[in-house]
């Protein structure tokens, strides 16, 4: 094998095994509308792929992390996690379903639709996002803006390796 062929084989192998890095997302529940009685949180969660390491942020009005049966019945538990500061970040640390409801009015807000169920994907872990000051709220549902450079890096590296491998193969 010539050195050009070895280089081409190496470049192709590197492209094949280069991992795609997923970066943690910080979701703003309800996007610009926030967490309120006017939101449709079922529609908001559709199409989103929640992963271990992501966070739900900007949740207000006594949001409770509850069990499935409590969620279905809009029953406000007397124990468990309650998020009420308006600046809470709820870490998604386990795979599976997670249920949240508004406990204000002893469940009345929940009965009016202020509840959210998400599924955290068991197959994808993400790298924690780099520590940085919080950016202003974005206009889209996912706030990966602060880490988009990190997301683009693996793809750019793959493209460069493909171009190098293609150039070497053409020369050979």
Phi and psi restraints in degrees (value plus and minus 20) as a CYANA .aco file:
   2 UNK   PHI     -98.9   -58.9
   2 UNK   PSI     146.5   186.5
   3 UNK   PHI     -84.8   -44.8
   3 UNK   PSI     -51.3   -11.3
   4 UNK   PHI     -87.7   -47.7
   4 UNK   PSI     -58.8   -18.8
   5 UNK   PHI     -88.6   -48.6
   5 UNK   PSI     -58.3   -18.3
   6 UNK   PHI     -84.3   -44.3
   6 UNK   PSI     -63.3   -23.3
   7 UNK   PHI     -82.7   -42.7
   7 UNK   PSI     -61.6   -21.6
   8 UNK   PHI     -83.9   -43.9
   8 UNK   PSI     -64.1   -24.1
   9 UNK   PHI     -83.1   -43.1
   9 UNK   PSI     -61.2   -21.2
  10 UNK   PHI     -83.4   -43.4
  10 UNK   PSI     -64.4   -24.4
  11 UNK   PHI     -83.2   -43.2
  11 UNK   PSI     -62.6   -22.6
  12 UNK   PHI     -85.2   -45.2
  12 UNK   PSI     -62.3   -22.3
  13 UNK   PHI     -84.4   -44.4
  13 UNK   PSI     -59.8   -19.8
  14 UNK   PHI     -83.5   -43.5
  14 UNK   PSI     -60.6   -20.6
  15 UNK   PHI     -84.1   -44.1
  15 UNK   PSI     -60.4   -20.4
  16 UNK   PHI     -87.3   -47.3
  16 UNK   PSI     -55.3   -15.3
  17 UNK   PHI    -122.8   -82.8
  17 UNK   PSI     -24.4    15.6
  18 UNK   PHI     -83.4   -43.4
  18 UNK   PSI      99.5   139.5
  19 UNK   PHI     -94.3   -54.3
  19 UNK   PSI     127.0   167.0
  20 UNK   PHI    -110.8   -70.8
  20 UNK   PSI     102.8   142.8
  21 UNK   PHI    -112.3   -72.3
  21 UNK   PSI     107.2   147.2
  22 UNK   PHI    -117.2   -77.2
  22 UNK   PSI     117.6   157.6
  23 UNK   PHI    -130.9   -90.9
  23 UNK   PSI     122.0   162.0
  24 UNK   PHI     -78.5   -38.5
  24 UNK   PSI     122.0   162.0
  25 UNK   PHI    -127.5   -87.5
  25 UNK   PSI     127.7   167.7
  26 UNK   PHI    -134.4   -94.4
  26 UNK   PSI      80.7   120.7
  27 UNK   PHI    -103.5   -63.5
  27 UNK   PSI     115.2   155.2
  28 UNK   PHI    -116.2   -76.2
  28 UNK   PSI      89.2   129.2
  29 UNK   PHI     -81.0   -41.0
  29 UNK   PSI     103.7   143.7
  30 UNK   PHI      63.4   103.4
  30 UNK   PSI     -17.0    23.0
  31 UNK   PHI      35.6    75.6
  31 UNK   PSI    -155.3  -115.3
  32 UNK   PHI     -83.4   -43.4
  32 UNK   PSI     -52.0   -12.0
  33 UNK   PHI     -91.1   -51.1
  33 UNK   PSI     -42.0    -2.0
  34 UNK   PHI      51.9    91.9
  34 UNK   PSI    -183.3  -143.3
  35 UNK   PHI    -119.1   -79.1
  35 UNK   PSI      80.6   120.6
  36 UNK   PHI    -175.4  -135.4
  36 UNK   PSI     158.2   198.2
  37 UNK   PHI     -87.3   -47.3
  37 UNK   PSI     -36.7     3.3
  38 UNK   PHI    -108.6   -68.6
  38 UNK   PSI     -24.7    15.3
  39 UNK   PHI    -102.5   -62.5
  39 UNK   PSI     131.7   171.7
  40 UNK   PHI    -133.6   -93.6
  40 UNK   PSI      73.2   113.2
  41 UNK   PHI     -99.2   -59.2
  41 UNK   PSI     -40.2    -0.2
  42 UNK   PHI     -86.9   -46.9
  42 UNK   PSI     -67.9   -27.9
  43 UNK   PHI     -84.4   -44.4
  43 UNK   PSI     -58.6   -18.6
  44 UNK   PHI     -80.6   -40.6
  44 UNK   PSI     -61.1   -21.1
  45 UNK   PHI     -98.2   -58.2
  45 UNK   PSI     -40.9    -0.9
  46 UNK   PHI     -81.1   -41.1
  46 UNK   PSI     116.2   156.2
  47 UNK   PHI      62.2   102.2
  47 UNK   PSI     -26.7    13.3
  48 UNK   PHI    -110.9   -70.9
  48 UNK   PSI     120.0   160.0
  49 UNK   PHI    -126.9   -86.9
  49 UNK   PSI      78.5   118.5
  50 UNK   PHI    -100.1   -60.1
  50 UNK   PSI     118.7   158.7
  51 UNK   PHI    -149.3  -109.3
  51 UNK   PSI     136.6   176.6
  52 UNK   PHI     -79.9   -39.9
  52 UNK   PSI     110.1   150.1
  53 UNK   PHI      86.2   126.2
  53 UNK   PSI     -41.6    -1.6
  54 UNK   PHI     -91.3   -51.3
  54 UNK   PSI     147.8   187.8
  55 UNK   PHI    -154.9  -114.9
  55 UNK   PSI     132.5   172.5
  56 UNK   PHI    -123.2   -83.2
  56 UNK   PSI     110.1   150.1
  57 UNK   PHI    -147.3  -107.3
  57 UNK   PSI     148.9   188.9
  58 UNK   PHI      39.6    79.6
  58 UNK   PSI      19.1    59.1
  59 UNK   PHI    -115.1   -75.1
  59 UNK   PSI     108.4   148.4
  60 UNK   PHI    -151.5  -111.5
  60 UNK   PSI    -196.8  -156.8
  61 UNK   PHI      43.7    83.7
  61 UNK   PSI      35.4    75.4
  62 UNK   PHI      32.4    72.4
  62 UNK   PSI      36.2    76.2
  63 UNK   PHI     -96.3   -56.3
  63 UNK   PSI     108.0   148.0
  64 UNK   PHI    -133.2   -93.2
  64 UNK   PSI     115.2   155.2
  65 UNK   PHI    -106.1   -66.1
  65 UNK   PSI      98.0   138.0
  66 UNK   PHI    -147.4  -107.4
  66 UNK   PSI     155.7   195.7
  67 UNK   PHI    -104.0   -64.0
  67 UNK   PSI     146.2   186.2
  68 UNK   PHI     -77.4   -37.4
  68 UNK   PSI     -68.4   -28.4
  69 UNK   PHI     -82.4   -42.4
  69 UNK   PSI     -59.6   -19.6
  70 UNK   PHI     -84.5   -44.5
  70 UNK   PSI     -57.5   -17.5
  71 UNK   PHI     -82.2   -42.2
  71 UNK   PSI     -69.2   -29.2
  72 UNK   PHI     -81.7   -41.7
  72 UNK   PSI     -57.2   -17.2
  73 UNK   PHI    -109.9   -69.9
  73 UNK   PSI     -21.6    18.4
  74 UNK   PHI      32.8    72.8
  74 UNK   PSI      20.7    60.7
  75 UNK   PHI    -112.6   -72.6
  75 UNK   PSI     104.1   144.1
  76 UNK   PHI    -105.8   -65.8
  76 UNK   PSI      96.9   136.9
  77 UNK   PHI     -92.7   -52.7
  77 UNK   PSI     137.2   177.2
  78 UNK   PHI    -108.6   -68.6
  78 UNK   PSI     -33.5     6.5
  79 UNK   PHI    -148.9  -108.9
  79 UNK   PSI     149.8   189.8
  80 UNK   PHI      90.4   130.4
  80 UNK   PSI    -199.6  -159.6
  81 UNK   PHI     -95.9   -55.9
  81 UNK   PSI     109.3   149.3
  82 UNK   PHI    -145.1  -105.1
  82 UNK   PSI     110.3   150.3
  83 UNK   PHI    -136.2   -96.2
  83 UNK   PSI      98.8   138.8
  84 UNK   PHI    -161.8  -121.8
  84 UNK   PSI     -13.9    26.1
  85 UNK   PHI    -102.5   -62.5
  85 UNK   PSI     -41.1    -1.1
  86 UNK   PHI      71.1   111.1
  86 UNK   PSI     -34.9     5.1
  87 UNK   PHI    -138.8   -98.8
  87 UNK   PSI      -4.6    35.4
  88 UNK   PHI     -86.6   -46.6
  88 UNK   PSI     124.6   164.6
  89 UNK   PHI    -139.0   -99.0
  89 UNK   PSI      97.7   137.7
  90 UNK   PHI    -115.6   -75.6
  90 UNK   PSI      92.0   132.0
  91 UNK   PHI     -95.6   -55.6
  91 UNK   PSI     117.9   157.9
  92 UNK   PHI    -115.8   -75.8
  92 UNK   PSI      77.5   117.5
  93 UNK   PHI    -124.4   -84.4
  93 UNK   PSI     -34.4     5.6
  94 UNK   PHI    -150.4  -110.4
  94 UNK   PSI     128.3   168.3
  95 UNK   PHI     -95.8   -55.8
  95 UNK   PSI     134.0   174.0
  96 UNK   PHI      96.9   136.9
  96 UNK   PSI    -188.8  -148.8
  97 UNK   PHI    -102.6   -62.6
  97 UNK   PSI     124.0   164.0
  98 UNK   PHI    -152.2  -112.2
  98 UNK   PSI     115.4   155.4
  99 UNK   PHI    -138.5   -98.5
  99 UNK   PSI     117.4   157.4
 100 UNK   PHI    -154.7  -114.7
 100 UNK   PSI     124.7   164.7
 101 UNK   PHI    -165.4  -125.4
 101 UNK   PSI     138.5   178.5
 102 UNK   PHI    -103.9   -63.9
 102 UNK   PSI     103.7   143.7
 103 UNK   PHI    -110.1   -70.1
 103 UNK   PSI     -19.4    20.6
 104 UNK   PHI     -86.4   -46.4
 104 UNK   PSI     120.4   160.4
 105 UNK   PHI      50.8    90.8
 105 UNK   PSI       6.1    46.1
 106 UNK   PHI      34.8    74.8
 106 UNK   PSI      20.0    60.0
 107 UNK   PHI      79.9   119.9
 107 UNK   PSI     -24.2    15.8
 108 UNK   PHI     -82.8   -42.8
 108 UNK   PSI     -60.5   -20.5
 109 UNK   PHI     -85.0   -45.0
 109 UNK   PSI     -58.2   -18.2
 110 UNK   PHI     -80.1   -40.1
 110 UNK   PSI     -65.3   -25.3
 111 UNK   PHI     -82.3   -42.3
 111 UNK   PSI     -43.6    -3.6
 112 UNK   PHI    -111.6   -71.6
 112 UNK   PSI     -11.5    28.5
 113 UNK   PHI      86.7   126.7
 113 UNK   PSI     -18.6    21.4
 114 UNK   PHI    -104.1   -64.1
 114 UNK   PSI      53.9    93.9
 115 UNK   PHI    -171.3  -131.3
 115 UNK   PSI     136.5   176.5
 116 UNK   PHI    -164.0  -124.0
 116 UNK   PSI     114.1   154.1
 117 UNK   PHI    -144.5  -104.5
 117 UNK   PSI     114.3   154.3
 118 UNK   PHI    -151.0  -111.0
 118 UNK   PSI     141.5   181.5
 119 UNK   PHI    -140.1  -100.1
 119 UNK   PSI     102.4   142.4
 120 UNK   PHI    -110.6   -70.6
 120 UNK   PSI     101.9   141.9
 121 UNK   PHI     -83.7   -43.7
 121 UNK   PSI     105.6   145.6
 122 UNK   PHI     -98.1   -58.1
 122 UNK   PSI     -33.1     6.9
 123 UNK   PHI    -116.4   -76.4
 123 UNK   PSI     -27.0    13.0
 124 UNK   PHI    -149.2  -109.2
 124 UNK   PSI      98.6   138.6
 125 UNK   PHI    -122.8   -82.8
 125 UNK   PSI     132.7   172.7
 126 UNK   PHI    -142.6  -102.6
 126 UNK   PSI     134.9   174.9
 127 UNK   PHI     -95.8   -55.8
 127 UNK   PSI     121.7   161.7
 128 UNK   PHI     -82.8   -42.8
 128 UNK   PSI     123.9   163.9
 129 UNK   PHI     -91.8   -51.8
 129 UNK   PSI     130.1   170.1
 130 UNK   PHI     -85.8   -45.8
 130 UNK   PSI     126.9   166.9
 131 UNK   PHI     -89.4   -49.4
 131 UNK   PSI     109.5   149.5
 132 UNK   PHI    -179.3  -139.3
 132 UNK   PSI     142.8   182.8
 133 UNK   PHI     -82.5   -42.5
 133 UNK   PSI     128.8   168.8
 134 UNK   PHI     -86.8   -46.8
 134 UNK   PSI     111.1   151.1
 135 UNK   PHI     -99.1   -59.1
 135 UNK   PSI     146.6   186.6
 136 UNK   PHI     -85.4   -45.4
 136 UNK   PSI     135.2   175.2
 137 UNK   PHI     -78.4   -38.4
 137 UNK   PSI     114.1   154.1
 138 UNK   PHI    -101.6   -61.6
 138 UNK   PSI     153.8   193.8
 139 UNK   PHI    -113.2   -73.2
 139 UNK   PSI     -19.5    20.5
 140 UNK   PHI    -136.2   -96.2
 140 UNK   PSI     151.5   191.5
 141 UNK   PHI     -93.9   -53.9
 141 UNK   PSI     -48.1    -8.1
 142 UNK   PHI    -125.4   -85.4
 142 UNK   PSI     115.2   155.2
 143 UNK   PHI    -128.4   -88.4
 143 UNK   PSI      35.0    75.0
 144 UNK   PHI    -103.8   -63.8
 144 UNK   PSI     -12.9    27.1
 145 UNK   PHI     -76.1   -36.1
 145 UNK   PSI     -62.1   -22.1
 146 UNK   PHI     -88.9   -48.9
 146 UNK   PSI     -32.7     7.3
 147 UNK   PHI    -145.0  -105.0
 147 UNK   PSI      -5.4    34.6
 148 UNK   PHI     -82.8   -42.8
 148 UNK   PSI     -50.8   -10.8
 149 UNK   PHI     -81.7   -41.7
 149 UNK   PSI     -56.6   -16.6
 150 UNK   PHI     -90.5   -50.5
 150 UNK   PSI     -52.9   -12.9
 151 UNK   PHI     -91.0   -51.0
 151 UNK   PSI     -56.5   -16.5
 152 UNK   PHI     -94.3   -54.3
 152 UNK   PSI     -47.0    -7.0
 153 UNK   PHI     -76.3   -36.3
 153 UNK   PSI     -70.6   -30.6
 154 UNK   PHI     -80.4   -40.4
 154 UNK   PSI     -59.7   -19.7
 155 UNK   PHI     -86.2   -46.2
 155 UNK   PSI     -61.1   -21.1
 156 UNK   PHI     -84.4   -44.4
 156 UNK   PSI     -59.8   -19.8
 157 UNK   PHI     -83.2   -43.2
 157 UNK   PSI     -61.6   -21.6
 158 UNK   PHI     -81.3   -41.3
 158 UNK   PSI     -63.9   -23.9
 159 UNK   PHI     -82.8   -42.8
 159 UNK   PSI     -61.9   -21.9
 160 UNK   PHI     -82.7   -42.7
 160 UNK   PSI     -65.1   -25.1
 161 UNK   PHI     -83.5   -43.5
 161 UNK   PSI     -58.8   -18.8
 162 UNK   PHI     -83.8   -43.8
 162 UNK   PSI     -63.5   -23.5
 163 UNK   PHI     -82.4   -42.4
 163 UNK   PSI     -63.2   -23.2
 164 UNK   PHI     -83.1   -43.1
 164 UNK   PSI     -66.1   -26.1
 165 UNK   PHI     -82.3   -42.3
 165 UNK   PSI     -61.3   -21.3
 166 UNK   PHI     -84.5   -44.5
 166 UNK   PSI     -63.6   -23.6
 167 UNK   PHI     -83.4   -43.4
 167 UNK   PSI     -61.1   -21.1
 168 UNK   PHI     -86.2   -46.2
 168 UNK   PSI     -62.5   -22.5
 169 UNK   PHI     -85.2   -45.2
 169 UNK   PSI     -59.9   -19.9
 170 UNK   PHI     -84.7   -44.7
 170 UNK   PSI     -60.8   -20.8
 171 UNK   PHI     -86.7   -46.7
 171 UNK   PSI     -57.3   -17.3
